[in-house]
């Protein structure tokens, strides 16, 4: 009897344990499903939605990455890099050398690669963000990092020496904007636009080492190369400037290319309390101003004065008011090499169309203050600015005139009148007399005040800071007048 009761009791206990285990598993499964649903819902919320749900109790450690990680793409890139580097080496060298020649500063007779190889270390993509989805376009921002080991030797020929310069320890940190223009035909992409975002500012670090010599053999060579690289990046690659690559035959890329959007009329009024750079007497200041480094403008030189008054008017083309700035550089004219007294940038996004604004700008020793030890005050520059938005007709006229201006500068470079297209013209007589004045459309005082091949600038060979070219741009006649 005891045996039978024991068997029955064991069966009951076993059935109870199995039933309890099954019930517990179903309960845990339902909880997991409910938690997965909650997590999916929470995953679809952004920071603002989560704050509405949690209020002030949202944990500080919760973050929403702006860029999506693409580890799979980096693995693919590392395997493809040897082939990409070999193919890109010839393409980059062939395309970059003409750009170096165009932006070659005075005093340097030749800038060419004697050796160019991108190395064995592939770049790394930290993340990709889809910035916008417009009809017919896909815009992507790519967080790009490259600590490469390229083998690049630049042959530099100057007036006083010839040196091969080796570039080492290259590091590139930037965000690349890529715009795909879509089409209905395979490969479904008609054109690609590539640019570097201005914020965060592109960072390109490298070390320059003279092969078989010293960089001190050519004074200021390292600074010259740094400034040339910065000018090329800002003038060709930094948004809104871009490279447009058509894919296919007979592709219309006119809507993707950079176009003038407005005109900035500037009156350079005066400067106050400039730093004296002369051992005897006072500095002879002038101002170089530009939106694009390749299209510079220059005021007249005021001799022996630390509080100069210019009251000169200039017109500058603007392609994107929201991201561009106008740069003002104040220099002291010297017999050997002009010294920079101060520099400042004025952002254009705060300007209201057709409203005159007068501003006092505090001059800085350099735009990158981290590299400057002397942080003393450099004085103040007073300017008046007026922004005018182009109509369609004014935009087309301004685009045609800008292209004509760049062609004229390239022609002058080929003829040996100027060292490079980065050269700017100082004040003086007209470029080719009355013929140019008539051809440009009776530019008047704007051209006469700022343009000239004959002037003090061309008597000084070997300057890095060239003279500037000031020409009247298309648009309504609304110059900024000094009081």
VEXMARSE-714427 format. One line per field, with one value per residue (C-alpha): residue in one letter; residue number from 1; x, y, z. Coordinates in Angstrom, 3 decimals, always signed. Each point is the difference from the previous one (the first is absolute). Layout:
rest = c(a,...)
nr = c(NUM,...)
xx = c(X,...)
yy = c(Y,...)
zz = c(Z,...)
//
This chain:
rest = c(x,x,x,x,x,x,x,x,x,x,x,x,x,x,x,x,x,x,x,x,x,x,x,x,x,x,x,x,x,x,x,x,x,x,x,x,x,x,x,x,x,x,x,x,x,x,x,x,x,x,x,x,x,x,x,x,x,x,x,x,x,x,x,x,x,x,x,x,x,x,x,x,x,x,x,x,x,x,x,x,x,x,x,x,x,x,x,x,x,x,x,x,x,x,x,x,x,x,x,x,x,x,x,x,x,x,x,x,x,x,x,x,x,x,x,x,x,x,x,x,x,x,x,x,x,x,x,x,x,x,x,x,x,x,x,x,x,x,x,x,x,x,x,x,x,x,x,x,x,x,x,x,x,x,x,x,x,x,x,x,x,x,x,x,x,x,x,x,x,x,x,x,x,x,x,x,x,x,x,x,x,x,x,x,x,x,x,x,x,x,x,x,x,x,x,x,x,x,x,x,x,x,x,x,x,x,x,x,x,x,x,x,x,x,x,x,x,x,x,x,x,x,x,x,x,x,x,x,x,x,x,x,x,x,x,x,x,x,x,x,x,x,x,x,x,x,x,x,x,x,x,x,x,x,x,x,x,x,x,x,x,x,x,x,x,x,x,x,x,x,x,x,x,x,x,x,x,x,x,x,x,x,x,x,x,x,x,x,x,x,x,x,x,x,x,x,x,x,x,x,x,x,x,x,x,x,x,x,x,x,x,x,x,x,x,x,x,x,x,x,x,x,x,x,x,x,x,x,x,x,x,x,x,x,x,x,x,x,x,x,x,x,x,x,x,x,x,x,x,x,x,x,x,x,x,x,x,x,x,x,x,x,x,x,x,x,x,x,x,x,x,x,x,x,x,x,x,x,x,x,x,x,x,x,x,x,x,x,x,x,x,x,x,x,x,x,x,x,x,x,x,x,x,x,x,x,x,x,x,x,x,x,x,x,x,x,x,x,x,x,x,x,x,x,x,x,x,x,x,x,x,x,x,x,x,x,x,x,x,x,x,x,x,x,x,x,x,x,x,x,x,x,x,x,x,x,x,x,x,x,x,x,x,x,x,x,x,x,x,x,x,x,x,x,x,x,x,x,x,x,x,x,x)
nr = c(1,2,3,4,5,6,7,8,9,10,11,12,13,14,15,16,17,18,19,20,21,22,23,24,25,26,27,28,29,30,31,32,33,34,35,36,37,38,39,40,41,42,43,44,45,46,47,48,49,50,51,52,53,54,55,56,57,58,59,60,61,62,63,64,65,66,67,68,69,70,71,72,73,74,75,76,77,78,79,80,81,82,83,84,85,86,87,88,89,90,91,92,93,94,95,96,97,98,99,100,101,102,103,104,105,106,107,108,109,110,111,112,113,114,115,116,117,118,119,120,121,122,123,124,125,126,127,128,129,130,131,132,133,134,135,136,137,138,139,140,141,142,143,144,145,146,147,148,149,150,151,152,153,154,155,156,157,158,159,160,161,162,163,164,165,166,167,168,169,170,171,172,173,174,175,176,177,178,179,180,181,182,183,184,185,186,187,188,189,190,191,192,193,194,195,196,197,198,199,200,201,202,203,204,205,206,207,208,209,210,211,212,213,214,215,216,217,218,219,220,221,222,223,224,225,226,227,228,229,230,231,232,233,234,235,236,237,238,239,240,241,242,243,244,245,246,247,248,249,250,251,252,253,254,255,256,257,258,259,260,261,262,263,264,265,266,267,268,269,270,271,272,273,274,275,276,277,278,279,280,281,282,283,284,285,286,287,288,289,290,291,292,293,294,295,296,297,298,299,300,301,302,303,304,305,306,307,308,309,310,311,312,313,314,315,316,317,318,319,320,321,322,323,324,325,326,327,328,329,330,331,332,333,334,335,336,337,338,339,340,341,342,343,344,345,346,347,348,349,350,351,352,353,354,355,356,357,358,359,360,361,362,363,364,365,366,367,368,369,370,371,372,373,374,375,376,377,378,379,380,381,382,383,384,385,386,387,388,389,390,391,392,393,394,395,396,397,398,399,400,401,402,403,404,405,406,407,408,409,410,411,412,413,414,415,416,417,418,419,420,421,422,423,424,425,426,427,428,429,430,431,432,433,434,435,436,437,438,439,440,441,442,443,444,445,446,447,448,449,450,451,452,453,454,455,456,457,458,459,460,461,462,463,464,465,466,467,468,469,470,471,472,473,474,475,476,477,478,479,480,481,482,483)
xx = c(+0.000,+2.797,+1.631,-3.126,-0.590,+3.636,-0.291,-3.165,+1.543,+3.065,-2.144,-2.004,+3.128,+1.604,-3.056,-0.164,+3.685,-0.388,-3.133,+1.703,+3.083,-2.135,-1.964,+3.196,+1.481,-3.137,+0.051,+3.664,-0.610,-2.906,+2.139,+2.835,-2.414,-1.490,+3.483,+1.058,-3.075,+0.796,+3.616,-1.079,-2.332,+2.703,+2.499,-2.237,-0.085,+2.444,+1.390,-2.875,-2.661,+1.827,+0.136,-3.775,-0.486,+2.582,+0.051,+3.024,+0.705,+1.711,+3.464,+2.947,+1.814,-2.644,+1.332,-1.241,+2.886,-0.308,+2.020,-0.732,+2.973,+1.073,+2.514,-0.809,+1.026,+3.344,+0.729,-0.791,+2.120,+3.009,-0.091,-0.471,+2.500,+3.123,-1.837,-1.635,+3.344,+1.724,-2.809,-0.462,+3.707,+0.174,-3.367,+0.725,+3.496,-1.288,-2.826,+1.779,+3.151,-1.912,-1.774,+3.345,+1.196,-3.096,+0.357,+3.794,+1.049,+2.470,+3.638,-0.519,+0.702,-1.211,-2.046,-0.099,-0.071,+3.213,-1.560,-3.599,-1.478,-2.991,+1.494,-1.328,-2.192,-3.642,-2.214,-2.668,-3.631,-1.235,-3.618,-2.478,-2.988,-2.779,-0.341,-3.002,-2.167,-1.032,-1.837,+2.560,+2.889,+1.576,+2.308,+2.399,+2.554,+2.964,+2.194,+3.383,+3.266,+3.350,+3.309,+1.869,+3.550,+0.277,+3.304,-0.209,+2.958,-0.697,+2.588,+0.169,+2.020,+0.386,+1.995,+2.737,+0.011,-1.474,-1.061,-1.928,-2.488,-1.284,-3.478,-0.232,-2.417,-3.092,-3.245,-3.338,-3.124,-3.011,-3.647,-0.535,-3.333,-1.012,-3.074,-1.319,-2.073,-2.436,-1.156,-2.346,+2.726,+2.535,+2.170,-2.824,+2.499,+0.666,+2.487,+1.830,+0.868,+2.846,+0.845,+1.484,-2.267,+1.247,-1.237,+1.728,+2.929,+2.036,+3.216,+3.018,+3.188,+3.355,+3.728,+2.279,+3.589,+2.620,+1.694,+3.737,-0.312,-1.764,-3.273,+1.758,+1.750,-3.189,-1.373,-3.688,-0.306,-1.847,-2.509,-0.389,-0.914,-2.419,-1.735,-0.102,-1.619,-2.539,-0.823,-0.496,-2.242,-2.145,-0.259,-0.668,-1.260,-1.555,-3.785,-1.608,+2.919,-0.153,+1.197,-2.683,+0.643,-2.424,-0.699,-0.997,-0.188,-1.759,-0.819,-1.255,+1.759,-0.771,-2.363,+2.634,+2.838,+0.869,-1.839,+0.022,-2.948,+0.594,+2.314,+1.725,+0.739,+2.678,+1.441,+3.319,-0.211,+2.981,+2.203,+0.865,+3.003,+1.857,+3.178,+3.178,+2.304,+2.713,+3.270,-0.020,-3.218,-3.415,-1.599,-1.395,-3.303,-2.351,-2.886,-0.512,-3.587,-1.621,-2.673,+1.967,+3.830,+0.211,-1.953,+1.730,-0.438,+2.422,-0.246,+2.561,+3.027,-0.064,+3.577,+1.354,-3.320,-1.332,-3.517,-0.512,-3.165,-0.807,-3.714,+0.228,-2.882,+0.150,-2.479,+0.425,-1.926,-1.761,-0.991,-1.536,-0.720,-0.807,+3.443,+2.447,+1.992,+1.957,+3.630,+1.832,+3.812,+1.905,+3.612,+2.961,+1.604,+3.730,+2.899,+0.713,-3.125,-3.227,-0.829,-3.497,-1.240,-3.260,-2.786,-3.708,-2.990,-3.532,-2.750,-2.655,-2.918,-1.000,-0.320,-3.495,-0.456,+0.232,+0.571,+3.224,+1.965,+3.087,+2.206,+3.216,+2.101,+2.719,+3.094,+1.683,+3.624,-1.315,-3.267,+1.400,+0.965,+1.300,+3.165,+0.685,+2.103,-0.337,-3.662,+0.266,-2.720,+0.396,-2.448,-3.442,-1.257,-3.196,-2.023,-3.465,-1.716,-3.103,-1.227,-2.146,-1.696,+0.366,-2.904,+0.252,+1.295,+2.536,+1.192,+0.697,+1.814,+2.119,+0.885,+1.111,+2.094,+1.652,+0.988,+1.334,+2.034,+1.580,+0.827,+1.706,+2.091,+1.007,+0.973,+2.133,+1.667,+0.809,+1.477,+2.189,-1.589,-1.027,+1.466,-3.242,-3.744,+0.197,+1.862,-2.021,+0.508,+0.917,-1.407,+1.222,-1.026,-2.502,+1.022,+0.120,-1.017,-3.370,-0.528,-0.742,-2.141,-2.178,-0.047,-1.100,-2.744,+1.317,+0.950,+0.973,+1.524,-0.329,+2.483,+2.215,+0.408,+0.988,+1.282,+3.331,+3.005,+2.122,+0.355,+2.235,-0.795,+1.833,+3.299,+0.243,+0.808,-0.305,-2.977,-2.407,-2.885,-0.792,-1.811,-3.702,-2.436,-3.056,-2.707,-3.597,-2.427,-3.384,-3.014,-1.863,+1.970,-0.109,+3.596,+0.703,+1.005,+2.191,-1.305)
yy = c(+0.000,+2.348,-0.785,+0.903,+3.207,+0.950,-0.528,+2.065,+2.776,+0.022,+0.198,+2.894,+1.886,-0.646,+1.206,+3.085,+0.793,-0.406,+2.158,+2.640,-0.007,+0.357,+2.865,+1.758,-0.361,+1.421,+2.908,+0.779,-0.278,+2.467,+2.394,-0.217,+0.706,+2.955,+1.342,-0.401,+1.957,+2.732,+0.167,+0.217,+2.870,+1.755,-0.572,+1.915,+3.042,+2.855,+2.031,+2.494,-2.756,-1.815,+3.195,+0.348,-3.552,+0.028,+3.683,+0.992,-3.633,-0.799,-1.457,+2.158,-2.990,-0.515,+1.301,-0.036,-0.300,+2.356,-2.289,-3.662,-2.342,-1.894,-2.601,-2.165,+2.818,+0.459,-3.723,+0.223,+3.143,-1.635,-2.887,+2.274,+2.685,-1.440,+0.092,+3.377,+1.543,-1.161,+1.276,+3.270,+0.840,+0.709,+1.788,+2.236,+0.903,+0.882,+2.159,+1.628,+1.190,+2.494,+1.310,+0.521,+1.883,+2.221,+0.808,+0.210,+3.085,+2.608,-0.799,-3.710,-0.852,-3.605,-2.347,-3.608,-3.481,-1.950,-2.941,-0.685,-3.113,-0.113,-2.729,-3.232,+1.315,+0.360,+2.844,-0.672,+1.025,+0.750,+0.303,+1.044,+2.287,+0.506,+3.767,+0.539,-1.791,+2.326,-1.092,-1.407,+0.377,-1.799,+2.024,-1.840,+1.318,-2.330,+0.352,-0.691,-0.684,-0.888,-0.426,-1.094,-0.943,+1.539,+0.434,+3.495,+2.131,+3.475,+1.623,+3.703,+2.352,+3.538,+3.060,-0.839,-3.786,-3.275,-2.539,-3.281,+0.177,-3.231,-0.120,-2.298,-0.872,+0.957,+0.190,+1.041,+0.602,+1.326,-0.531,-0.654,+0.944,-2.198,+0.769,-2.627,+1.284,-2.794,-1.094,-2.600,-1.728,-2.475,+0.576,+2.253,+2.788,+2.727,+2.097,+0.146,+3.166,-0.082,+2.741,+0.466,+1.487,+3.253,-1.022,-1.835,+1.649,-2.404,-0.885,-1.038,-0.582,-0.991,+0.370,+1.507,-1.190,+1.102,-2.897,+0.569,+3.553,+2.341,+1.852,+3.090,+0.256,+1.631,+2.446,-0.442,-3.085,-2.104,+2.792,+0.557,-3.646,+0.004,+3.133,-1.413,-3.245,+1.959,+2.239,-2.993,-1.800,+3.041,+1.163,-3.341,-2.544,+1.712,+0.352,+1.751,-0.634,-3.482,-2.470,-1.202,-3.351,-0.896,-3.708,-0.939,+1.910,+3.341,+0.542,+3.474,+1.058,+3.717,-0.115,-1.721,+2.422,+2.941,+3.183,+3.599,+0.651,+3.600,+2.988,+1.378,+3.724,+0.976,+3.334,-0.326,+3.123,+0.118,-1.784,+1.069,-0.698,-2.349,-1.686,+1.681,-2.417,+2.519,+0.696,+3.575,+1.877,-1.645,-2.780,+0.561,-1.924,-1.302,-2.491,-3.174,-1.274,-3.008,-2.659,-2.352,+0.071,-0.135,+3.275,+2.479,+3.760,+2.560,+3.551,+2.692,+0.301,+2.715,+0.988,+0.394,-0.236,-2.276,+1.478,-0.059,+1.098,-1.646,+0.537,-2.394,-2.022,-3.597,-2.541,-3.687,-2.984,-2.264,-3.584,-1.010,+2.692,-2.524,-1.633,+2.503,+2.808,+2.977,+0.125,+3.259,-0.068,+3.159,+0.152,+2.289,+0.673,-0.602,-0.071,-3.691,-1.805,+1.515,-0.775,-0.865,+2.357,-1.810,-2.107,-0.453,-1.789,+1.352,-2.633,+0.849,-1.951,+2.891,+2.511,+0.992,+0.619,+3.621,+1.387,+1.955,-1.092,+1.626,-2.201,+0.384,-3.144,-0.821,-1.164,-3.237,-1.135,-3.096,-1.826,-3.002,+1.555,-3.311,+0.344,+3.604,+0.973,+3.770,+0.628,+3.789,+2.227,+0.714,+2.886,+0.415,+0.058,+1.917,-1.078,+0.518,-2.957,-0.374,-3.335,-0.197,-3.216,-0.646,-0.395,-2.736,+2.462,+1.532,-3.467,-0.999,+3.282,-0.339,-3.612,+0.977,+2.900,-2.144,-2.610,+2.747,+1.439,-3.364,-0.550,+3.402,-0.884,-3.354,+1.741,+2.525,-2.884,-1.757,+3.233,+0.305,+3.243,-1.595,-2.984,-1.932,+0.411,+0.645,+3.225,+3.129,+3.415,+3.105,+3.461,+1.869,+0.536,-2.119,-3.504,+0.740,+3.608,+1.185,-3.146,-2.142,+2.691,+0.046,-3.775,-0.536,+2.540,+3.310,-1.310,+3.465,+0.736,-3.585,-1.250,+3.049,-0.109,-3.596,-1.499,+0.440,-1.745,+3.087,+0.771,-0.396,-3.694,-1.248,+1.574,-2.511,-3.481,-2.976,+1.122,-2.598,+2.427,+1.144,+3.092,-0.034,+0.307,+2.176,-0.052,+1.148,-2.901,-0.260,+1.289,+3.198,+3.158,+0.253,+0.612,+0.520,+3.607,+1.236,+2.883)
zz = c(+0.000,+0.820,-3.364,-1.960,+1.918,-0.537,-3.764,-0.165,+2.046,-2.257,-3.135,+1.407,+1.029,-3.423,-1.889,+2.210,-0.627,-3.774,-0.021,+2.126,-2.226,-3.145,+1.527,+1.056,-3.504,-1.608,+2.456,-0.712,-3.739,+0.161,+2.080,-2.556,-2.841,+1.875,+0.788,-3.642,-1.102,+2.530,-1.134,-3.632,+0.833,+2.040,-2.805,-2.380,+2.302,-0.333,+2.880,+0.011,+0.073,+2.799,+2.047,-0.364,+1.304,+2.799,+0.860,+2.074,+0.903,-3.320,+0.763,-1.079,-1.474,-2.689,-3.324,-3.566,-2.460,-2.959,-2.269,-0.620,+0.358,-3.099,+1.170,-3.001,-2.318,+1.758,-0.351,-3.687,-0.385,+1.698,-2.477,-3.022,+1.063,-1.726,-3.305,+0.712,+1.008,-3.189,-2.203,+1.904,+0.055,-3.722,-0.048,+2.997,-1.170,-3.451,+1.358,+2.968,-1.792,-2.218,+3.122,+1.760,-3.060,+0.003,+3.703,-0.032,+1.975,-1.308,+0.636,-0.766,-3.635,+0.097,+2.211,-1.236,+1.475,-0.414,+1.859,+0.887,+1.636,+2.361,+2.190,+1.456,+2.822,-1.092,+1.207,+2.596,-0.168,+3.507,-1.065,-2.673,+0.378,-2.542,+0.210,-2.252,-2.497,-2.814,-3.071,-2.391,+2.486,+2.950,+2.255,+2.312,+2.476,+0.595,+3.100,-1.589,+1.861,-1.490,+1.790,-3.089,-0.875,-3.480,-1.779,-1.480,-1.064,-1.353,-2.230,+0.891,-2.195,+1.300,-0.929,+2.504,+0.233,-1.160,+2.609,+0.046,+2.868,+1.536,+1.525,+3.041,+2.803,-1.974,+1.978,-1.452,+2.113,-1.852,-0.880,-3.689,-1.542,-2.934,-2.097,-2.406,-2.905,-0.834,-3.449,-1.436,-1.977,+1.326,+2.071,+1.301,+0.825,-2.567,+1.997,+3.326,+1.939,+2.556,+2.512,+3.470,+2.654,+1.504,+3.472,+1.513,-1.727,-2.157,+1.821,-2.028,+2.008,-1.447,+0.499,-2.635,-0.213,-2.490,-1.801,+0.146,+1.294,+2.375,-0.350,+1.297,-3.382,-1.295,+2.587,+0.708,-2.225,+2.589,+0.702,-3.735,-0.606,+2.940,-1.317,-3.532,+1.206,+2.055,-2.982,-2.313,+2.490,+0.787,-3.621,-1.689,+2.528,+3.008,-0.192,-1.865,-2.394,-1.402,-2.629,-2.421,-1.692,-2.816,-0.454,-3.505,-3.247,-0.620,+3.674,+0.913,+3.220,-0.199,+2.984,+2.140,-0.729,+2.213,-0.972,+1.224,+2.304,+0.952,+0.101,+3.076,-0.249,+2.503,+0.951,+1.829,+2.128,+2.342,+2.505,+3.521,+2.245,-2.362,+1.183,-1.190,-1.863,-0.949,+1.792,-1.284,-0.641,-0.166,-2.010,-3.511,+0.255,-2.660,+0.103,-2.031,+0.050,-1.605,+0.236,-2.247,+0.194,-3.796,-0.311,+2.281,+0.287,+1.375,+1.253,-0.633,+2.302,+2.650,+0.800,+3.524,+1.859,+2.758,-0.282,-3.773,-1.804,-3.342,-0.763,-2.974,-1.466,-1.246,-1.344,+0.857,-1.317,+2.546,-0.828,+3.341,+2.574,+2.718,+0.049,-1.525,+1.610,-1.259,+1.127,+0.700,+0.205,+0.919,-1.220,+0.408,-3.386,+0.106,-2.430,+0.517,+1.186,+1.265,+3.630,+1.129,+2.687,+0.706,-1.442,+0.678,-1.516,-0.267,-0.274,-2.566,+1.452,+2.305,-2.838,-1.086,-3.744,-1.159,+3.515,+0.588,+3.050,+1.532,+2.166,+1.964,-0.340,+2.528,-1.852,+1.076,-0.443,-1.832,-0.541,+1.862,+3.331,+1.415,-2.089,+1.041,+3.010,-0.410,+0.791,+0.393,-1.392,-3.729,-0.329,-1.548,-3.591,-0.822,-3.044,-1.465,-1.655,-2.153,-1.334,-3.142,-1.153,-3.742,-2.348,-2.657,-2.600,+2.404,+0.991,-3.604,-0.685,+3.147,-0.872,-3.506,+1.329,+2.670,-2.585,-2.258,+2.878,+0.821,-3.681,-0.126,+3.055,-1.510,-3.241,+1.893,+1.827,-3.297,-1.313,+3.090,+1.201,+3.303,+1.843,+0.540,-0.084,+3.749,-0.715,+0.521,-1.529,+1.910,-0.464,-3.024,-3.583,-1.909,-1.028,-3.712,+0.032,-1.208,-2.068,+3.061,+1.536,-3.083,-0.291,+3.605,-0.441,+1.277,+3.399,+1.102,+3.355,+1.261,-2.620,+0.043,+3.760,+0.319,-3.288,-1.633,-1.375,+0.510,+3.673,+2.979,+0.356,-3.099,+1.015,+2.842,-1.148,+2.280,+2.091,+1.211,+0.443,-3.517,-1.036,-0.492,-2.836,+0.574,-2.622,+0.000,+0.059,-1.600,+1.894,+0.694,+0.532,+3.785,+1.173,+3.664,+0.427,+2.794,+1.997)
//
